Amino acid sequence: MFYRTQRDLAMALNQLVDAYWNEEIIEKQLINGVKNLYENNENKLMKNNQFTTVLQQQCGKRRLAVVERILELE
């Protein structure tokens, strides 16, 4: 799961978190998906220990709060 742009990555994160909120996937799938996205696209996800501006704009605070919490568990 490598993404070419930050916007593509943001859309994938949105779909993943939304699927969890809509109870389409279980928590373990969400955690594995977020970790996989982070490992393969770290430079597009974070800069200076913060989410990139594009991700902040595309994903919003609530979704990024979920992602941040998952990444802190590592």
FENKA-V935993 format. One line per field, one symbol per residue. phi: phi as a letter, one per 20 degrees, with the letter a starting at -180 (. if undefined). burial: b if it has 16 or more other ideal C-beta (glycine too) atoms within 10 Angstrom, else e. Layout:
# FENKA-V935993
phi->???
burial->???
This chain:
# FENKA-V935993
phi->.ddfcffffffffgfffffffelecegffffffffffffecgfeecbllcffgfffffenffffffffffffff
burial->eebeebeebbebbeebbeebeeeebeeeebbebbeebbeebeebbeeeeebbeebeebbeeebbebbeebbeee
